[in-house]
Amino acid sequence: MAKQTPMMKQYLSIKEAYKDAFLFFRLGDFYELFFDDAVQAARELEITLTKRDSGSPNPIPMCGVPYHSAENYIKTLIEKGYKVAICEQVEDPKTAKGVVKREVIQLITPGTVMEKTMLNEKENNYIASLSHFDTSYVLVYSDLSTGENQLVVIEDGWDGVIHELYNQPIKEIVVSSQLPEDLQKQLKSRLHVTLSYQDEVTFNAEYRNLCENLHDEKLLTAFSRLLNYIQHTQKRSLGHMQQAKVIALQHHLSLDMYSKRNLELTETLIKKEKYGSLLWVLDKTVTAMGSRMLKKWLERPLLNAREIEKRLNIVEGFYSQFMERDELRETLKSVYDLERLAGRIAFGNVNARDLQQLKSSLQKIPALKQLLLQFSQPEMRQLAKQIYIDPKIVDILQTSIVEDPPISIKEGGIIKDGYNEQLDTYRDASRNGKQWIAELEQKEKQATNIKSLKIGYNRVFGYYIEVTKANLHLLPEGRYERKQTLTNAERYITPELKEKEQLILEAEEKSVELEYQLFIEIREQMKTYIPELQRLAEVVSYVDVLQGFATVSESNNYVRPTFDRKKLRIKQSRHPVIEQVMDDGTFVPNDIALDEHSHILLITGPNMSGKSTYMRQLALTVIMGQIGCFVPCESAQLLIFDQIFTRIGAADDLVAGQSTFMVEMLEANHAIANATEQSLILFDEIGRGTSTYDGMALAQAIIEYIHNHIQAKTLFSTHYHELTDLANTLPNLKNIHVRAEEHEGNVVFLHQIKDGPADQSYGIHVAKLANLPSSLITRASKILMELEGTSQSEAETKAEQAASTEQTGQLSFFTEEKQQHQPVSKSNNHDDKVIQELKDLDLFTLTPLDAMNVLYQLQKKARK
């Protein structure tokens, strides 16, 4: 490598400390990138890659982005999961000796962005930390844009960590460098997050107020890891950070990663978008902070019946008083994002327009309070009492910031006249000086009789008098002093003009500097009110979510649910999402009933008939009820469930190297291992990914295990019609089916749930609906008839054998294969061996799955 310049030495020295980030190195009006950073950034940002010292044997790859438009380029890199270190000049180039001193002033990472253009206003932007202790893991979540901090203790191992992290909008995870490599790979591959490292977990006393409620040493250690990382990367005030809240998972309905994905709570399974999710239906909030709170509620429904009823009471109050609710919605529309405004104030990147938004929002708060007092529900009056803001905040902003301020805070035009006496003096001098210049121009035109004479200004020469060359003969000799010659004009100055110029420019420069200082002082004053603003934001968000529940409940004809300890009864239940995307009135509602005498519903019926929809709508109704929303049905008596487990749909996990069937088994196992009597289990078509016998055996064994050992409320759909016989042996299992009828060779799906098992699957009819070739459908129908004929023949043979063995008391489980010209009753040594193996079996020591496998092997031997 060629000899390095002092500037490149400085670059390499700084880059050494930020190896995992793009270093945006400030040079004049550009951020420059060098070496591998330049090569990769040019590719990711689609900008030109150039070379520094191109004439040398080893030129340095280089690219750059303009300083004033860097935010968009940084946003692109952050969205792709990269980090960006911002390196600025930290001394005045005019006074610097040698290379201007530069330092990284901020490390922007996916989990620490604060710029509005990089944030989704309706979603939290969490950075998380993971700390491992002897028997548990501690997760810490922080949203730097709002200041909220949460801690969660995971006691059920690594799987519990993955399920918990998957359910939160995590962009970045901070871990110890000692975390095992295989676990680090899982975090990256399964959660698609940026991984960062922080080994310093020493408590920083500066943040003592954030940790006052953390009495467990491991919680304090885990929280310190994340705080130290944020402080190291942001290098500025974190005064808006809120006291840490410990989230007790046992106080919330638990939804594992499979259930959240399968139920499409916040995004759809295939397109990963909000449209088509439960969140899309329920989000009738009018503020960004209300929308974020709703999403958090969906991810953590309540178990506390009292808190659920409190929310429902408020929703009912909003529901019953439409006019007041509509007026309240209009008022909320004028309230900006108080949470993130408070964060920007503390962070130091708030501008005058942000403060103007804060002022206009706070001016609506008294009206909001008065509106809440008009509702009859006592809970709403209690909410009104929690709404308060110190009027001094509005007074400060009202008297200081102009109504339509510019975006920049360093170019003036922010502060109102009359706010600061010195600023008014500067402005008066500037304005009067400009008025003097305008008057001078008129006076000189009259004195010289040159109508085109003008007085102008530029940054190089200052103020000047310009006379076109055609009028130079009209100028009296020695009236002006020549300053600049142009092609078609001459520019002049006078001592008096130069004196006024100095006064005007000094006044303007000092005015801008003073405005900036005054703005900083106002911002510092606002910092003292941040806790008050955050408390107000929480109450306003709470009101917004619940009025949204009332709005959607009225629009979609939802009803208030009640809660019971033993019975679940839903009359005319509907799927909240599907009914919104279907034509009006085409969705077929159904009743759902579960209790201690029938806690397993075994659902049969053809594909496309609505079995999965029926299962999902129960889970979504439960979740809606437990977040405090009305539900889609005619009436609902719900249970409060502690967990919901789902195994719905076919999906593989290629990243984890798992087939569709393996994913199915893992999801089933997770449910069986963690469900309780208070849980809800939804299993759709368990056992499809393997042979018929294996699948049926597993399905039956799972049903029996849930029935005998867990006793959780369960909906189990299946195409194995043989399983419907379980109703004869399992007293708490009930058969139901989805009605379908055959008409003129076509199947008609009625989507109605009825008692009892289905009579057939209609699989070929569904294939016909999918427009498979007619010859293929005809062939499939013929094969089906042959198979059904074989099955009927075998059944008749078994019946004959059963009748013939009644007298001997010996029951054969298998049909002896008929040989041509040989009577069925004739036996041989091979058959005797099979029968002997059957006699030797100890049936009472076999599990259902073992019994099915043994039965299958014996049948194979018998057919040889």
Residue, then its C-alpha position, 0 to 999 in steps of 0.5 A: m500500500a502507498k504511503q498513507t496521508p494524515m487524513m487516511k491515517q485518521y480514517l483508518s484509526i476511527k474505522e478500527a473501532y467501528k468494524d461492523a458499520f459503514l463509516f460516513f467520514r465527513l469531508g466538506d459537503f460530503y460523507e465519504l466511504f473508503f476501501d471495503d465500505a466503499v465497494q459494498a456501499a456503492r453496490e447497496l446504494e447503487i452509486t458510483l464507485t470511484k478511486r482515490d489516488s487513481g494514479s498510484p499503484n494501489p488506488i483506494p476504492m471510494c464513494g460518497v453521498p452529499y451531506h444534505s441528502a445523506e439521510n435517505y442513503i442512511k435509511t436504505l442501509i439501515e432497512k437492509g440491516y446495516k449500521v452506520a457510524i456518523c463521523e463529523q468534524v469536531e473543531d473549526p477548520k479555520t483554527a485547526k492545526g494539521v488534520v481537522k479533528r473528527e469523531v463518531i458522534q452517533l452510531i445509527t443501527p436498526g434498533t436505535v434510529m430516531e429520524k422520522t423518515m426511518l420509523n414506521e409511525k404505527e409500529n414500535n422500533y424495538i432494540a432488545s438485549l438477551s442475557h443468560f443466567d443459570t436457569s433463565y434468560v432475561l430479555v430487555y426491550s427498549d424503544l429509543s423513539t418513545g423511551e419505553n423499557q420492558l423486561v421479560v424473564i424466560e424460564d422455559g429454555w431457549d425455545g421460550v426465548i425464540h417464541e418471545l422474540y418472534n412475537q415482538p417487532i425486534k430490529e436488533i438484538v444485543v448479546s454477550s460475545q460469549l453466547p454460543e455460536d449456534l444460538q447466535k446463528q439461530l437468532k439471525s436466521r430465524l428472526h432476521v435481526t441485526l446482532s450486536y455485542q455488549d459485554e459491559v454490564t456494570f450498572n451506571a448510576e446515571y440511570r438509577n431512576l430507571c431501575e428503582n423497581l428492579h430488585d433482582e440482580k439479574l434484572l439489573t444486569a440484563f438492563s445494564r447491558l442494553l443501557n450501556y450499549i445504547q449510551h455507547t452508540q448514541k453518545r447523547s442525552l437519554g433523558h426521555m427513557q422511562q422506568a423499566k417495567v417487568i412484564a409478568l408473562q403469567h398475567h397475559l394470554s400466551l401466544d407462541m410464534y406458531s399461533k401468532r403466525n397462523l392466526e395472522l394477528t398483525e400481518t398475513l401469512i403469505k404477503k406479510e402485510k397488515y391488510g387481511s390481518l386482525l390488526w387491519v380490522l381492529d385498527k380504528t385509532v386516529t393517533a399513531m401512538g394509539s395504533r402502536m398501543l393496539k398492536k401491543w395489546l394484540e401481542r399480549p392479551l389480558l388474563n385479569a378479568r377485572e382489567i378486561e371488564k374495565r376496558l369493556n365498560i369503557v368501550e360500551g360507554f363509547y359505543s352507547q354515546f355515538m355523538e360524543r365519541d365522534e366529536l372525541r375522534e375529531t379532537l384526537k385527529s389533531v393530536y400528534d405523536l406525543e411519545r415520539l415528540a418527547g423522545r426527539i426533544a430529549f434526543g436533541n433532534v427536534n425542530a421548530r415544526d415539531l414544537q409547533q406540533l406539540k403546542s397544537s396537540l396540547q391545546k386540544i387536551p382541555a377539550l379532550k378532557q371535557l369530552l370524556l366528562q360527558f360520558s356516563q361510565p364512571e371509568m371514563r370519568q376516572l380517565a378524564k381525571q388522569i388527563y392533565i398538562d401544565p399550561k406553562i408548556v403551551d404558554i412557552l411555545q405560544t410566545s416563542i415559536v412562530e406559527d409556520p417555522p422553517i425546518s432548519i433551526k440554524e437559519g433563523g425565522i423561528i422565534k416570534d417578535g417580542y420574545n427576546e429584546q436583543l433579538d428584536t434589536y438585531r431585527d430592527a437594525s436589519r430591517n431598517g438597514k434594508q429600508w435605508i438601502a431601498e430608499l438610497e436606490q430611489k434617491e440615486k436614481q433621481a440624482t443620476n437620472i438613471k432609471s435602471l440603476k439598482i442596488g444589489y447584494n451577493r456574498v462575495f462583494g456584499y452590497y453594490i450599486e450597478v449601472t449598465k454601460a449604456n448609462l455610464h456617461l450619465l454618472p458624475e465624475g467621482r460619485y462612486e468608487r468602482k468595485q467590479t466590472l461586468t460584461n454589460a455593467e459596472r458595480y460601485i460602492t460608497p463609504e456610506l453603503k459599506e457602513k450600512e452593509q456592515l451594520i445589516l450583515e452583523a445584525e443578520e448574523k447575530s440574529v440567526e445565532l441568537e435565534y439558535q441559542l434561544f431555540i436550544e434554551i426552549r428545547e431544554q425547558m421542554k425536557t423538564y416536562i418529558p415525564e408529564l408528556q409521556r404520562l399524557a401520551e399513555v392516557v391518550s393512547y388508551v382512550d384512542v384504542l378503546q374508542g377505536f374498539a367501539t367504532v369497529s364494534e358499531s360498524n361491524n355489529y360486534v357484541r359485548p362478551t361475558f366470561d364464565r369459568k366452565k362453559l364457552r358458548i358463542k351464538q352465530s360466531r363470525h370470522p372478523v377478517i373474512e367477513q370484511v373481505m367477502d361480499d356483504g351477507t355471504f359469510v355463514p355464521n356458526d355456533i361454538a360450544l365447549d364445556e367440561h363434558s365436551h372439551i374436544l370437538l372433532i371436526t370432519g368435512p370436505n376441504m374448502s368447507g370452512k373447518s379451518t375458518y371455524m377454528r380460527q374464528l374461535a381463537l380470534t374471538v377469544i383474543m378480541g375478548q381478552i384485549g377488551c373488544f366486543v366480538p363478532c357474533e350474536s352473543a358470547q359467553l367466553l372462557i379466559f384462556d391462558q394460552i392458545f396453540t395452533r397447528i394450522g396450514a402446511a408450511d416448511d421451515l427450510v432455513a431450519g432444515q425442517s420439512t412440512f411434517m417436521v414443522e407439524m410435529l414440532e408445533a404439535n409437540h410444543a402445544i402438548a408440552n405446554a398446554t394446561e387445562q385452561s388452554l385452547i388448542l387448534f389442530d388442523e389435519i394432524g398427520r397429513g405429511t406421512s403415510t395414512y397409517d402413521g398419520m392416523a396413529l399419530a392423530q389418534a394418539i394425540i387426541e387421546y393424550i389431550h383428552n386423558h392428560i391435558q383436558a384443554k379445550t380443543l378443536f381437532s379437524t381431520h380427514y381420517h373418518e376412522l377417528t370419529d369412532l373415538a366418540n364411543t371411547l372418549p366421553n369428552l369428545k364430540n363429533i361435529h362436521v361441516r355440511a356439504e351436499e352433492h348436486e348434479g355431480n358437483v359439491v355445494f359447500l354449505h359452511q354450516i356446522k352440524d353435530g355428528p361426523a361427515d359422511q364423505s370427503y368430496g376430495i375429487h369434487v374439490a379437485k374438479l373445482a380447481n379445474l384439473p383436466s376432466s380426464l384426470i378427474t374421471r380416472a380418479s373417480k374410477i380409482l376411488m370406486e375400485l378402492e372403495g370396492t376393495s375396502q367393502s370386500e375386505a370389510e365383508t370378509k372380516a365380518e365373516q371371520a368374526a362370525s366364524t370365530e364366535q363359537t371358538g372365542q378366537l377373534s382374528f384381527f386380519t383377513e387371510e388372503k384369498q387364494q384362487h381355488q382355495p377356501v378362505s377357512k384354510s390355514n397354514n403355518h405362516d398364519d399360525k405364527v402371526i396368530q401366535e404373535l398376536k396372542d403373545l402381545d401384552l396390550f395393556t402395556l402398549t401406548p396407542l401409537d405402539a399398538m397401531n405400529v404393531l398392528y400394522q406390522l402384523q398385518k403386513k406379515a399376514r398379507k404375505 
